[in-house]
Amino acid sequence: MSKSNISPLRQRMIDELCLRKLQPQTQLGYIRAVKKLTQFLGRSPDTASTEDLCNFQKHLVETGASSYIINATIRRLRFFFEVTLDRPQAQKRMAPVRVPEKLPLILSVEDVRQFLEAAPDLKAKAALSVAYGAGLRASEVCHLTINDIDSERMVIHVRQGKGLRDRKPCCRQIY
């Protein structure tokens, strides 16, 4: 879509997102949330009332959207109404929904051993061991270099991980 086809309202929102240096994928999520609201309303989202927003949240619940999707949509619309439109009161009745807590799946020592033995080669086994042992994301493992591993202090330096943040995850013993 060329810039000339973008409405002034959407362009204002994109400009606000860019000012905050949000990643392109994040910006897309924000724009998608406003687009869903627009489709629900059948008119421009800047005309939405508090009641419209309440009905939209109810619609999300009734259509089976997960708690995570509903809460992300609320956060994204909050940005639209508070920052882009300067109407923070419009969302006063939209509230995040409770997200059920689930215990993480904890693998047994035998499960981890089988998982690592299934790796096709030594390089894959090393990558999986580091990922599991340090709790790294796949993209973080892919970007590791030898200089990022401090074996004396048992620290891995993750550079520009999720959210373009550096971090030092803890390491634990791998069997």
FIFI-393233 format. One record per residue: x, y, z of N, C-alpha, C in turn. Coordinates in nm, 4 decimals, padded with zeros to 6 digits. Layout:
BEGIN
+----------+----------+----------+----------+----------+----------+----------+----------+----------+
!     n_px !     n_py !     n_pz !    ca_px !    ca_py !    ca_pz !     c_px !     c_py !     c_pz !
+----------+----------+----------+----------+----------+----------+----------+----------+----------+
!        X !        Y !        Z !        X !        Y !        Z !        X !        Y !        Z !
...
+----------+----------+----------+----------+----------+----------+----------+----------+----------+
REM end
This chain:
BEGIN
+----------+----------+----------+----------+----------+----------+----------+----------+----------+
!     n_px !     n_py !     n_pz !    ca_px !    ca_py !    ca_pz !     c_px !     c_py !     c_pz !
+----------+----------+----------+----------+----------+----------+----------+----------+----------+
!  00.0852 ! -00.1178 !  00.0000 !  00.0000 !  00.0000 !  00.0000 !  00.0889 !  00.1230 !  00.0000 !
!  00.0691 !  00.2098 ! -00.0940 !  00.1501 !  00.3318 ! -00.1005 !  00.0998 !  00.4316 !  00.0030 !
!  00.1870 !  00.5272 !  00.0346 !  00.1518 !  00.6268 !  00.1357 !  00.0290 !  00.7088 !  00.0978 !
!  00.0059 !  00.7268 ! -00.0322 ! -00.1076 !  00.8082 ! -00.0750 ! -00.2413 !  00.7378 ! -00.0497 !
! -00.2393 !  00.6040 ! -00.0382 ! -00.3622 !  00.5282 ! -00.0129 ! -00.3943 !  00.5147 !  00.1356 !
! -00.3068 !  00.5612 !  00.2218 ! -00.3257 !  00.5479 !  00.3660 ! -00.4054 !  00.6669 !  00.4172 !
! -00.5058 !  00.6375 !  00.5000 ! -00.5867 !  00.7464 !  00.5558 ! -00.5015 !  00.8292 !  00.6518 !
! -00.5366 !  00.9547 !  00.6705 ! -00.4605 !  01.0396 !  00.7636 ! -00.4584 !  00.9824 !  00.9059 !
! -00.5686 !  00.9187 !  00.9461 ! -00.5758 !  00.8604 !  01.0805 ! -00.4761 !  00.7453 !  01.0946 !
! -00.4738 !  00.6574 !  00.9947 ! -00.3798 !  00.5459 !  00.9983 ! -00.2371 !  00.5982 !  00.9942 !
! -00.2108 !  00.6978 !  00.9117 ! -00.0767 !  00.7544 !  00.9019 ! -00.0336 !  00.8146 !  01.0355 !
! -00.1255 !  00.8795 !  01.1048 ! -00.0953 !  00.9374 !  01.2364 ! -00.0563 !  00.8265 !  01.3340 !
! -00.1302 !  00.7156 !  01.3298 ! -00.0984 !  00.6032 !  01.4177 !  00.0379 !  00.5442 !  01.3820 !
!  00.0652 !  00.5251 !  01.2548 !  00.1945 !  00.4716 !  01.2110 !  00.3074 !  00.5639 !  01.2561 !
!  00.2870 !  00.6934 !  01.2424 !  00.3881 !  00.7905 !  01.2867 !  00.4137 !  00.7780 !  01.4365 !
!  00.3078 !  00.7626 !  01.5151 !  00.3224 !  00.7477 !  01.6609 !  00.3966 !  00.6184 !  01.6948 !
!  00.3671 !  00.5114 !  01.6216 !  00.4353 !  00.3835 !  01.6443 !  00.5830 !  00.3951 !  01.6090 !
!  00.6121 !  00.4638 !  01.4999 !  00.7511 !  00.4834 !  01.4573 !  00.8283 !  00.5683 !  01.5573 !
!  00.7631 !  00.6708 !  01.6118 !  00.8288 !  00.7559 !  01.7117 !  00.8746 !  00.6746 !  01.8324 !
!  00.8022 !  00.5691 !  01.8627 !  00.8348 !  00.4839 !  01.9769 !  00.9279 !  00.3697 !  01.9383 !
!  00.9722 !  00.3678 !  01.8131 !  01.0661 !  00.2693 !  01.7598 !  01.0158 !  00.1260 !  01.7758 !
!  00.8874 !  00.1063 !  01.7559 !  00.8344 ! -00.0292 !  01.7623 !  00.8718 ! -00.1026 !  01.6337 !
!  00.8979 ! -00.2307 !  01.6463 !  00.9375 ! -00.3132 !  01.5330 !  00.8234 ! -00.3221 !  01.4312 !
!  00.8560 ! -00.3421 !  01.3032 !  00.7526 ! -00.3503 !  01.1995 !  00.6444 ! -00.4542 !  01.2288 !
!  00.6828 ! -00.5706 !  01.2807 !  00.5832 ! -00.6738 !  01.3118 !  00.4907 ! -00.6274 !  01.4246 !
!  00.5466 ! -00.5574 !  01.5212 !  00.4667 ! -00.5043 !  01.6318 !  00.3697 ! -00.3997 !  01.5789 !
!  00.4183 ! -00.3126 !  01.4924 !  00.3328 ! -00.2101 !  01.4326 !  00.2169 ! -00.2751 !  01.3575 !
!  00.2464 ! -00.3820 !  01.2858 !  00.1419 ! -00.4525 !  01.2111 !  00.0329 ! -00.5041 !  01.3042 !
!  00.0731 ! -00.5569 !  01.4198 ! -00.0246 ! -00.6053 !  01.5171 ! -00.1153 ! -00.4940 !  01.5672 !
! -00.0584 ! -00.3778 !  01.5922 ! -00.1372 ! -00.2633 !  01.6382 ! -00.2364 ! -00.2197 !  01.5304 !
! -00.1879 ! -00.2126 !  01.4076 ! -00.2747 ! -00.1712 !  01.2970 ! -00.3850 ! -00.2745 !  01.2741 !
! -00.3490 ! -00.4030 !  01.2864 ! -00.4471 ! -00.5101 !  01.2674 ! -00.5590 ! -00.5015 !  01.3723 !
! -00.5257 ! -00.4672 !  01.4952 ! -00.6271 ! -00.4552 !  01.6007 ! -00.7264 ! -00.3441 !  01.5679 !
! -00.6756 ! -00.2312 !  01.5195 ! -00.7637 ! -00.1196 !  01.4837 ! -00.8482 ! -00.1572 !  01.3621 !
! -00.7894 ! -00.2320 !  01.2711 ! -00.8634 ! -00.2766 !  01.1523 ! -00.9789 ! -00.3699 !  01.1923 !
! -00.9533 ! -00.4602 !  01.2877 ! -01.0600 ! -00.5496 !  01.3365 ! -01.1734 ! -00.4696 !  01.3992 !
! -01.1369 ! -00.3675 !  01.4765 ! -01.2387 ! -00.2818 !  01.5374 ! -01.3187 ! -00.2107 !  01.4287 !
! -01.2508 ! -00.1608 !  01.3272 ! -01.3167 ! -00.0918 !  01.2160 ! -01.4159 ! -00.1841 !  01.1463 !
! -01.3745 ! -00.3077 !  01.1209 ! -01.4630 ! -00.4047 !  01.0554 ! -01.5843 ! -00.4360 !  01.1440 !
! -01.5605 ! -00.4464 !  01.2738 ! -01.6704 ! -00.4740 !  01.3670 ! -01.7702 ! -00.3588 !  01.3668 !
! -01.7185 ! -00.2360 !  01.3713 ! -01.8053 ! -00.1180 !  01.3774 ! -01.8736 ! -00.0878 !  01.2447 !
! -01.8028 ! -00.1136 !  01.1358 ! -01.8551 ! -00.0775 !  01.0048 ! -01.8410 !  00.0713 !  00.9760 !
! -01.7537 !  00.1370 !  01.0513 ! -01.7282 !  00.2805 !  01.0306 ! -01.5899 !  00.3126 !  01.0877 !
! -01.5509 !  00.4360 !  01.0771 ! -01.4183 !  00.4777 !  01.1227 ! -01.4015 !  00.4504 !  01.2731 !
! -01.2870 !  00.3975 !  01.3143 ! -01.2677 !  00.3639 !  01.4559 ! -01.2617 !  00.4850 !  01.5480 !
! -01.2321 !  00.6016 !  01.4944 ! -01.2250 !  00.7204 !  01.5801 ! -01.3627 !  00.7666 !  01.6262 !
! -01.4688 !  00.7054 !  01.5710 ! -01.6054 !  00.7394 !  01.6128 ! -01.6569 !  00.6442 !  01.7209 !
! -01.5750 !  00.5481 !  01.7607 ! -01.6188 !  00.4466 !  01.8579 ! -01.6465 !  00.5091 !  01.9948 !
! -01.7559 !  00.4657 !  02.0533 ! -01.7914 !  00.5098 !  02.1885 ! -01.7425 !  00.4053 !  02.2889 !
! -01.7537 !  00.4385 !  02.4156 ! -01.7190 !  00.3442 !  02.5211 ! -01.8032 !  00.2180 !  02.5077 !
! -01.9287 !  00.2349 !  02.4770 ! -02.0197 !  00.1210 !  02.4590 ! -01.9776 !  00.0357 !  02.3390 !
! -01.9364 !  00.0990 !  02.2299 ! -01.8882 !  00.0255 !  02.1121 ! -01.7684 ! -00.0616 !  02.1479 !
! -01.6775 ! -00.0057 !  02.2253 ! -01.5582 ! -00.0804 !  02.2642 ! -01.5933 ! -00.1974 !  02.3557 !
! -01.6892 ! -00.1748 !  02.4440 ! -01.7373 ! -00.2827 !  02.5315 ! -01.7981 ! -00.3957 !  02.4480 !
! -01.8785 ! -00.3569 !  02.3498 ! -01.9409 ! -00.4556 !  02.2612 ! -01.8363 ! -00.5298 !  02.1783 !
! -01.7299 ! -00.4599 !  02.1395 ! -01.6234 ! -00.5239 !  02.0630 ! -01.5522 ! -00.6281 !  02.1488 !
! -01.5258 ! -00.5950 !  02.2740 ! -01.4621 ! -00.6922 !  02.3629 ! -01.5544 ! -00.8119 !  02.3832 !
! -01.6828 ! -00.7867 !  02.4003 ! -01.7801 ! -00.8951 !  02.4147 ! -01.7803 ! -00.9830 !  02.2891 !
! -01.7715 ! -00.9190 !  02.1729 ! -01.7650 ! -00.9915 !  02.0454 ! -01.6421 ! -01.0827 !  02.0405 !
! -01.5287 ! -01.0315 !  02.0858 ! -01.4066 ! -01.1128 !  02.0874 ! -01.4244 ! -01.2363 !  02.1763 !
! -01.4861 ! -01.2168 !  02.2911 ! -01.5103 ! -01.3286 !  02.3832 ! -01.6050 ! -01.4297 !  02.3194 !
! -01.7135 ! -01.3806 !  02.2609 ! -01.8146 ! -01.4693 !  02.2019 ! -01.7627 ! -01.5456 !  02.0806 !
! -01.6681 ! -01.4885 !  02.0081 ! -01.6145 ! -01.5571 !  01.8898 ! -01.5007 ! -01.6524 !  01.9258 !
! -01.4715 ! -01.6643 !  02.0551 ! -01.3736 ! -01.7633 !  02.0999 ! -01.2294 ! -01.7186 !  02.0978 !
! -01.2047 ! -01.5897 !  02.0930 ! -01.0662 ! -01.5407 !  02.0970 ! -01.0039 ! -01.5786 !  02.2310 !
! -00.8779 ! -01.6151 !  02.2283 ! -00.8097 ! -01.6545 !  02.3520 ! -00.7884 ! -01.5322 !  02.4417 !
! -00.7608 ! -01.5594 !  02.5673 ! -00.7331 ! -01.4515 !  02.6629 ! -00.6145 ! -01.3675 !  02.6170 !
! -00.5148 ! -01.4330 !  02.5605 ! -00.3958 ! -01.3611 !  02.5134 ! -00.4314 ! -01.2655 !  02.3997 !
! -00.5139 ! -01.3118 !  02.3063 ! -00.5544 ! -01.2280 !  02.1929 ! -00.6378 ! -01.1098 !  02.2414 !
! -00.7308 ! -01.1361 !  02.3314 ! -00.8159 ! -01.0289 !  02.3837 ! -00.7315 ! -00.9235 !  02.4550 !
! -00.6403 ! -00.9673 !  02.5402 ! -00.5569 ! -00.8726 !  02.6147 ! -00.4633 ! -00.7953 !  02.5226 !
! -00.4075 ! -00.8610 !  02.4216 ! -00.3213 ! -00.7911 !  02.3259 ! -00.4022 ! -00.6879 !  02.2482 !
! -00.5229 ! -00.7241 !  02.2099 ! -00.6090 ! -00.6309 !  02.1356 ! -00.6422 ! -00.5095 !  02.2217 !
! -00.6731 ! -00.5319 !  02.3481 ! -00.7037 ! -00.4214 !  02.4400 ! -00.5829 ! -00.3284 !  02.4529 !
! -00.4621 ! -00.3854 !  02.4688 ! -00.3409 ! -00.3026 !  02.4800 ! -00.3195 ! -00.2193 !  02.3537 !
! -00.3416 ! -00.2825 !  02.2395 ! -00.3190 ! -00.2134 !  02.1122 ! -00.4225 ! -00.1030 !  02.0905 !
! -00.5465 ! -00.1306 !  02.1272 ! -00.6499 ! -00.0276 !  02.1144 ! -00.6273 !  00.0848 !  02.2154 !
! -00.5732 !  00.0497 !  02.3305 ! -00.5425 !  00.1529 !  02.4300 ! -00.4439 !  00.2532 !  02.3706 !
! -00.3435 !  00.2026 !  02.3008 ! -00.2468 !  00.2912 !  02.2349 ! -00.3192 !  00.3812 !  02.1340 !
! -00.4057 !  00.3205 !  02.0549 ! -00.4781 !  00.3962 !  01.9522 ! -00.5604 !  00.5084 !  02.0152 !
! -00.6358 !  00.4768 !  02.1201 ! -00.7237 !  00.5780 !  02.1799 ! -00.6483 !  00.6773 !  02.2668 !
! -00.5486 !  00.6312 !  02.3422 ! -00.4769 !  00.7228 !  02.4306 ! -00.3759 !  00.8091 !  02.3561 !
! -00.3017 !  00.7489 !  02.2646 ! -00.1925 !  00.8212 !  02.1986 ! -00.2377 !  00.8842 !  02.0675 !
! -00.2915 !  00.8017 !  01.9780 ! -00.3276 !  00.8523 !  01.8455 ! -00.4437 !  00.9502 !  01.8522 !
! -00.5484 !  00.9157 !  01.9291 ! -00.6679 !  01.0008 !  01.9338 ! -00.6729 !  01.0935 !  02.0542 !
! -00.5868 !  01.0708 !  02.1533 ! -00.5890 !  01.1484 !  02.2768 ! -00.7276 !  01.1419 !  02.3431 !
! -00.7829 !  01.0199 !  02.3494 ! -00.9134 !  00.9953 !  02.4124 ! -00.9026 !  00.8791 !  02.5113 !
! -00.8256 !  00.8939 !  02.6182 ! -00.8045 !  00.7819 !  02.7103 ! -00.9331 !  00.7343 !  02.7789 !
! -01.0296 !  00.8223 !  02.7939 ! -01.1541 !  00.7862 !  02.8616 ! -01.2384 !  00.6879 !  02.7799 !
! -01.2150 !  00.6787 !  02.6506 ! -01.2964 !  00.5920 !  02.5644 ! -01.2851 !  00.4455 !  02.6050 !
! -01.1734 !  00.4067 !  02.6603 ! -01.1515 !  00.2665 !  02.6929 ! -01.1746 !  00.2332 !  02.8393 !
! -01.2355 !  00.3209 !  02.9111 ! -01.2455 !  00.3024 !  03.0563 ! -01.3168 !  00.1743 !  03.0974 !
! -01.4053 !  00.1202 !  03.0124 ! -01.4785 ! -00.0012 !  03.0496 ! -01.4175 ! -00.1287 !  02.9931 !
! -01.3135 ! -00.1154 !  02.9100 ! -01.2444 ! -00.2337 !  02.8587 ! -01.1423 ! -00.2767 !  02.9627 !
! -01.1496 ! -00.4015 !  03.0030 ! -01.0574 ! -00.4509 !  03.1038 ! -00.9947 ! -00.5806 !  03.0563 !
! -00.8675 ! -00.6012 !  03.0887 ! -00.8035 ! -00.7267 !  03.0507 ! -00.8760 ! -00.8456 !  03.1134 !
! -00.8733 ! -00.9565 !  03.0451 ! -00.9356 ! -01.0778 !  03.0981 ! -00.8300 ! -01.1609 !  03.1691 !
! -00.8756 ! -01.2435 !  03.2591 ! -00.7850 ! -01.3285 !  03.3357 ! -00.7257 ! -01.4339 !  03.2430 !
! -00.5957 ! -01.4509 !  03.2535 ! -00.5274 ! -01.5546 !  03.1760 ! -00.5014 ! -01.6715 !  03.2701 !
! -00.5547 ! -01.7888 !  03.2364 ! -00.5315 ! -01.9035 !  03.3240 ! -00.3825 ! -01.9386 !  03.3293 !
! -00.3341 ! -01.9605 !  03.4495 ! -00.1931 ! -01.9961 !  03.4654 ! -00.1764 ! -02.1445 !  03.4411 !
! -00.0804 ! -02.1759 !  03.3573 ! -00.0494 ! -02.3156 !  03.3292 !  00.0926 ! -02.3420 !  03.3743 !
!  00.1115 ! -02.4551 !  03.4374 !  00.2462 ! -02.4928 !  03.4780 !  00.3260 ! -02.5300 !  03.3536 !
!  00.4518 ! -02.4904 !  03.3499 !  00.5321 ! -02.5270 !  03.2333 !  00.5595 ! -02.6759 !  03.2301 !
!  00.5778 ! -02.7274 !  03.1099 !  00.6119 ! -02.8674 !  03.0936 !  00.7574 ! -02.8851 !  03.1338 !
!  00.7807 ! -02.9702 !  03.2305 !  00.9168 ! -02.9950 !  03.2763 !  00.9541 ! -03.1357 !  03.2324 !
!  01.0590 ! -03.1409 !  03.1524 !  01.1037 ! -03.2693 !  03.1015 !  01.1855 ! -03.3428 !  03.2064 !
!  01.1738 ! -03.4748 !  03.2079 !  01.2569 ! -03.5546 !  03.2975 !  01.3979 ! -03.5612 !  03.2390 !
!  01.4928 ! -03.6050 !  03.3183 !  01.6307 ! -03.6187 !  03.2727 !  01.6351 ! -03.7139 !  03.1532 !
!  01.5564 ! -03.8199 !  03.1602 !  01.5522 ! -03.9169 !  03.0504 !  01.4933 ! -03.8546 !  02.9239 !
!  01.3879 ! -03.7749 !  02.9390 !  01.3282 ! -03.7071 !  02.8236 !  01.4295 ! -03.6142 !  02.7555 !
!  01.5050 ! -03.5396 !  02.8358 !  01.6051 ! -03.4482 !  02.7811 !  01.7137 ! -03.5284 !  02.7096 !
!  01.7560 ! -03.6379 !  02.7706 !  01.8588 ! -03.7214 !  02.7098 !  01.8109 ! -03.7732 !  02.5735 !
!  01.6883 ! -03.8237 !  02.5674 !  01.6337 ! -03.8753 !  02.4411 !  01.6222 ! -03.7635 !  02.3370 !
!  01.5792 ! -03.6474 !  02.3820 !  01.5634 ! -03.5315 !  02.2938 !  01.6972 ! -03.4941 !  02.2303 !
!  01.8018 ! -03.4877 !  02.3132 !  01.9333 ! -03.4487 !  02.2628 !  01.9946 ! -03.5580 !  02.1758 !
!  01.9708 ! -03.6845 !  02.2085 !  02.0236 ! -03.7946 !  02.1276 !  01.9582 ! -03.7994 !  01.9900 !
!  01.8388 ! -03.7427 !  01.9776 !  01.7684 ! -03.7424 !  01.8486 !  01.8232 ! -03.6366 !  01.7526 !
!  01.9119 ! -03.5508 !  01.8015 !  01.9697 ! -03.4477 !  01.7149 !  02.0489 ! -03.5144 !  01.6024 !
!  02.0368 ! -03.4615 !  01.4806 !  02.0998 ! -03.5265 !  01.3657 !  02.2531 ! -03.5209 !  01.3636 !
!  02.3120 ! -03.4190 !  01.4274 !  02.4581 ! -03.4080 !  01.4271 !  02.5040 ! -03.3324 !  01.5513 !
!  02.6355 ! -03.3244 !  01.5660 !  02.6929 ! -03.2604 !  01.6850 !  02.6567 ! -03.1126 !  01.6944 !
!  02.6535 ! -03.0432 !  01.5808 !  02.6197 ! -02.9004 !  01.5807 !  02.4770 ! -02.8791 !  01.6315 !
!  02.3826 ! -02.9597 !  01.5840 !  02.2428 ! -02.9485 !  01.6276 !  02.2304 ! -02.9838 !  01.7755 !
!  02.3047 ! -03.0860 !  01.8183 !  02.3005 ! -03.1262 !  01.9593 !  02.3530 ! -03.0133 !  02.0491 !
!  02.4616 ! -02.9487 !  02.0051 !  02.5171 ! -02.8372 !  02.0829 !  02.4178 ! -02.7217 !  02.0893 !
!  02.3548 ! -02.6898 !  01.9769 !  02.2584 ! -02.5792 !  01.9740 !  02.1389 ! -02.6089 !  02.0637 !
!  02.0871 ! -02.7322 !  02.0567 !  01.9731 ! -02.7691 !  02.1413 !  02.0112 ! -02.7688 !  02.2891 !
!  02.1319 ! -02.8154 !  02.3208 !  02.1785 ! -02.8170 !  02.4605 !  02.1870 ! -02.6761 !  02.5171 !
!  02.2426 ! -02.5852 !  02.4383 !  02.2552 ! -02.4461 !  02.4826 !  02.1162 ! -02.3837 !  02.4968 !
!  02.0299 ! -02.4068 !  02.3989 !  01.8948 ! -02.3502 !  02.4031 !  01.8195 ! -02.3986 !  02.5260 !
!  01.8215 ! -02.5280 !  02.5504 !  01.7482 ! -02.5830 !  02.6648 !  01.8131 ! -02.5421 !  02.7965 !
!  01.9443 ! -02.5536 !  02.8043 !  02.0152 ! -02.5248 !  02.9293 !  02.0062 ! -02.3809 !  02.9734 !
!  02.0060 ! -02.2890 !  02.8775 !  02.0042 ! -02.1466 !  02.9115 !  01.8671 ! -02.0826 !  02.8905 !
!  01.7714 ! -02.1600 !  02.8393 !  01.6373 ! -02.1061 !  02.8171 !  01.6344 ! -02.0031 !  02.7062 !
!  01.7092 ! -02.0288 !  02.5991 !  01.7166 ! -01.9338 !  02.4890 !  01.6109 ! -01.9614 !  02.3833 !
!  01.5752 ! -01.8588 !  02.3113 !  01.4870 ! -01.8713 !  02.1954 !  01.5707 ! -01.9184 !  02.0769 !
!  01.5055 ! -01.9783 !  01.9781 !  01.5768 ! -02.0294 !  01.8607 !  01.6577 ! -01.9185 !  01.7932 !
!  01.5970 ! -01.8002 !  01.7771 !  01.6684 ! -01.6904 !  01.7105 !  01.7904 ! -01.6465 !  01.7917 !
!  01.7821 ! -01.6568 !  01.9241 !  01.8948 ! -01.6180 !  02.0079 !  02.0102 ! -01.7168 !  01.9925 !
!  01.9786 ! -01.8448 !  01.9811 !  02.0820 ! -01.9460 !  01.9609 !  02.1488 ! -01.9252 !  01.8251 !
!  02.0692 ! -01.8959 !  01.7230 !  02.1223 ! -01.8767 !  01.5876 !  02.2202 ! -01.7601 !  01.5798 !
!  02.2036 ! -01.6603 !  01.6645 !  02.2891 ! -01.5416 !  01.6587 !  02.4065 ! -01.5461 !  01.7560 !
!  02.4215 ! -01.6566 !  01.8314 !  02.5330 ! -01.6678 !  01.9251 !  02.6650 ! -01.6808 !  01.8511 !
!  02.7688 ! -01.6225 !  01.9101 !  02.9048 ! -01.6410 !  01.8595 !  02.9891 ! -01.6946 !  01.9747 !
!  03.1078 ! -01.7411 !  01.9442 !  03.1989 ! -01.7934 !  02.0470 !  03.2248 ! -01.6879 !  02.1541 !
!  03.2380 ! -01.5622 !  02.1132 !  03.2672 ! -01.4543 !  02.2083 !  03.1519 ! -01.4289 !  02.3051 !
!  03.0316 ! -01.4779 !  02.2745 !  02.9162 ! -01.4573 !  02.3621 !  02.9148 ! -01.5537 !  02.4801 !
!  03.0003 ! -01.6561 !  02.4753 !  03.0004 ! -01.7586 !  02.5801 !  03.1199 ! -01.7375 !  02.6715 !
!  03.0901 ! -01.7119 !  02.7994 !  03.1936 ! -01.6956 !  02.9019 !  03.1897 ! -01.8212 !  02.9875 !
!  03.2694 ! -01.9221 !  02.9505 !  03.2631 ! -02.0519 !  03.0181 !  03.3202 ! -02.0462 !  03.1596 !
!  03.4096 ! -01.9520 !  03.1879 !  03.4640 ! -01.9395 !  03.3231 !  03.3558 ! -01.9001 !  03.4228 !
!  03.2753 ! -01.8021 !  03.3852 !  03.1690 ! -01.7542 !  03.4739 !  03.0354 ! -01.8228 !  03.4476 !
!  03.0316 ! -01.9130 !  03.3469 !  02.9091 ! -01.9846 !  03.3099 !  02.7982 ! -01.8863 !  03.2723 !
!  02.8324 ! -01.7919 !  03.1833 !  02.7382 ! -01.6888 !  03.1404 !  02.7367 ! -01.6845 !  02.9878 !
!  02.6170 ! -01.6687 !  02.9333 !  02.6016 ! -01.6486 !  02.7898 !  02.5467 ! -01.5079 !  02.7705 !
!  02.6098 ! -01.4313 !  02.6841 !  02.5641 ! -01.2961 !  02.6544 !  02.4741 ! -01.3035 !  02.5316 !
!  02.3465 ! -01.2751 !  02.5478 !  02.2539 ! -01.2719 !  02.4347 !  02.2453 ! -01.1273 !  02.3889 !
!  02.2882 ! -01.1036 !  02.2678 !  02.2901 ! -00.9678 !  02.2144 !  02.1716 ! -00.9488 !  02.1208 !
!  02.0986 ! -00.8413 !  02.1457 !  01.9844 ! -00.8071 !  02.0604 !  01.8840 ! -00.9217 !  02.0500 !
!  01.8440 ! -00.9749 !  02.1654 !  01.7420 ! -01.0802 !  02.1691 !  01.6046 ! -01.0220 !  02.1435 !
!  01.5016 ! -01.0863 !  02.1970 !  01.3652 ! -01.0389 !  02.1755 !  01.3529 ! -00.8949 !  02.2242 !
!  01.2897 ! -00.8129 !  02.1436 !  01.2752 ! -00.6719 !  02.1776 !  01.4050 ! -00.5957 !  02.1616 !
!  01.5003 ! -00.6553 !  02.0900 !  01.6328 ! -00.5964 !  02.0679 !  01.7016 ! -00.5618 !  02.1996 !
!  01.6834 ! -00.6483 !  02.2998 !  01.7453 ! -00.6264 !  02.4306 !  01.8569 ! -00.7271 !  02.4529 !
!  01.9648 ! -00.6815 !  02.5125 !  02.0717 ! -00.7714 !  02.5540 !  02.0317 ! -00.8331 !  02.6871 !
!  02.0738 ! -00.9582 !  02.7102 !  02.0465 ! -01.0211 !  02.8395 !  02.1499 ! -01.1285 !  02.8674 !
!  02.1559 ! -01.1699 !  02.9921 !  02.2477 ! -01.2752 !  03.0339 !  02.1659 ! -01.3823 !  03.1063 !
!  02.1149 ! -01.4815 !  03.0330 !  02.0362 ! -01.5864 !  03.0986 !  02.1267 ! -01.6742 !  03.1830 !
!  02.0695 ! -01.7366 !  03.2838 !  02.1486 ! -01.8260 !  03.3673 !  02.1635 ! -01.9609 !  03.2966 !
!  02.2692 ! -02.0289 !  03.3264 !  02.2917 ! -02.1609 !  03.2675 !  02.2676 ! -02.2663 !  03.3750 !
!  02.2217 ! -02.3826 !  03.3334 !  02.2057 ! -02.4920 !  03.4273 !  02.2692 ! -02.6169 !  03.3662 !
!  02.2937 ! -02.7140 !  03.4475 !  02.3602 ! -02.8361 !  03.4038 !  02.2743 ! -02.9121 !  03.3030 !
!  02.3370 ! -02.9546 !  03.1946 !  02.2683 ! -03.0356 !  03.0917 !  02.3227 ! -03.1777 !  03.1034 !
!  02.2351 ! -03.2735 !  03.0963 !  02.2754 ! -03.4134 !  03.1065 !  02.2996 ! -03.4727 !  02.9715 !
+----------+----------+----------+----------+----------+----------+----------+----------+----------+
REM end
